[in-house]
Amino acid sequence: MNFLESIATELQHMIEVMKSVTNIDFTIVDENLRRIVATSYSSRVFGNTAPLNSVFHKSLETGKQYFIKDARSDSICFECSNKDNCFELAEMCIPIHLNNEIIGVLGMCAFNEKAKENLINNQDSYIKLESQLSNIISTILNEKKYVEMLDYRSSELITLINSLNEGIIILSADNKIITTNKYINRKLNLHEEHFPDIRDILHEKIIAALMAIDFLGEVGPFTIGENEYIINANQIKIKEKQQGKILVFTDFNKMKESVLKSNLDKHITTFDNIIGESEPLSNVRREAIQVAEQDVSVLIIGETGTGKEVFAQAIHNTSQRRNEVFMAINCGAIPENLIESELFGYEKGSFTGASQSGKIGKFEIAKDGTLFLDEIGDLPFSTQVKLLRALEEREITRVGGHKPIKVNPRIISATHRNLNKMVREGTFREDLLYRLNVIPIYVPPLRERGYDIILLSRHFLHHFSKVYNKELVGFSSECERYLLGYDYPGNIRELRNLIEYAVIFENRNIVGVENIKKKINTNEKQNNKTLAEMTRAYEKTIIENYINRYGDGLDSKTEIARQLGISMATLYRKLEHRNTSES
């Protein structure tokens, strides 16, 4: 039995407490990559050993910390043997030292967006854990007395919670305040020498909401002192018996500011960013500018790829709500059974797979800002009723919840479908259409905008020339005539794609018509393929990727067949099809 395995019980307790505070999953492996302890979700997806060439493996070999913000695209993860089955969104690995030797690795794993955000926002605090972690392990190994270990853990826990930019209150089993962190002390003017009763801090409405969820999940926002907070409650259990609770207070205004900053970081879109001088575009831009300052619902109508979301963002950024959150949600891209929870949020345990802490919905996040409902025609009929109620009553109820929550976002919706026809067919509610379609705005397709095609093409050429470090000065006359004559079924999105393709493959300093024609012909050929042809092309791509990764030898092919779940005979048959198509 190695060092870490001998204190597995104590380590498990430590990471469970850390999970309760941070909402991040933890795993500890030993020097042989064997999992010693893990929090519940991590243990289900992690397996008994860490994968070869994983970040855990590299941290053991190098003795370095690794922080991965995007586990699916980071180059460090490319050689990991479990890359294709990885569920992690972000990860931090910290080597565990004892007597100048590396005896294992602590992994902090984010499996959802909230945990990822916490891990990224508190990266600097977690980096400092390395020396503290080694001290903890050393202390546990050398001092087995329960009281001494408890005191040490408490000290480390206080160090950790004081480093977080969220409020922490730890309660005993009978709801007495045991510990607070500096953040909440400063915000609520609390003093460690004499804590008040929790009911003097949280009014009865908040206590009732926490009791209703058995101190396990999320409530709020509630006004406490001078700020609004979302309160996330977790139970502290020792040997399956509840010994206390942890309350985490997140500043709701900062949460909104974070979403707003994220939107601003991407790009502030105004009407000046909408490129074009044609009469159809000028008319719709003039209408949108007029309606922007009026706090009414807008329905943007237009074909796919015409820039409906760009108009929605420009309206928001010109409106009185410009300093609030702009939140977009594509009603057609979310499974029907999840769309309601995305819009309105949900309470803990509302459905299989739901987060144990619940989730705030888009309506709450954008409650004073703008909510953009893209592809509103794809909204399930059952959800249309609840959306209508939210718009009429200006309040929502989370899935699995009972408490109404006041919201008042401005609604901008968009569709490429004929909603009036859908009303006649009984697939879209007429009363909801009246609510959404106070001001209709029609965005013209690209083929109706004439010379705007060239203005947009030049804009995209300038952009992608910078991206791909090309010195391209323009288009040939023949190319511009061809661009003007094409009908663009994919509108601006297709034009952007065409220009990017041409920039990549153009070898001269001016873009000719050849690459544009080649791309359009490729698209048309792809669209004319049968299902069998598209399936074979997809299989070919997968097999080529595996051969590039593992090689073309017999052992490599055996491994490829195993991973693809097919026999060697099937693999050779598909390879024969591949070679035949190439010849």
Secondary structure, 3 states (H helix, E strand, C coil): CCHHHHCHHHHHHHHHHHHHHHCCEEEEEECCCEEEEECHHHHHHHCCECCCCCHHHHHHHHCCCEEECCCCCCHHHCCCCCHHHCCCCEEEEEEEEECCEEEEEEEEEECCHHHHHHHHHCHHHHHCHHHHHHHHHHHHHHCCCHHHHHHHHHHHHHHHHHCCCCEEEEEECCCCEEEECHHHHHHHCCCCCCCCCHHHHCCHHHHHHHHHCCCCEEEEEEEECCEEEEEEEEEEEECCEEEEEEEEEEEHHHHHHHHHHHHHHHCCCCHHHCCCCCHHHHHHHHHHHHHHCCCCCEEEECCCCCCHHHHHHHHHHHCCCCCCCEEEEECCCCCHHHHHHHHHEECCCCCCCCCCCCEECHHHHCCCCEEEEECHHHCCHHHHHHHHHHHHHCEECCECCCCCEECCCEEEEEECCCHHHHHHHCCCCHHHHHHHCCEEEECCCHHHCCCHHHHHHHHHHHHHHHHCCCCCCEECHHHHHHHHHCCCCCHHHHHHHHHHHHHHHCCCCEECHHHHHHHHHHHHHHHHCCHHHHHHHHHHHHHHHHHHHHCCCHHHHHHHHHHHCCCHHHHHHHHHHHHHHHC
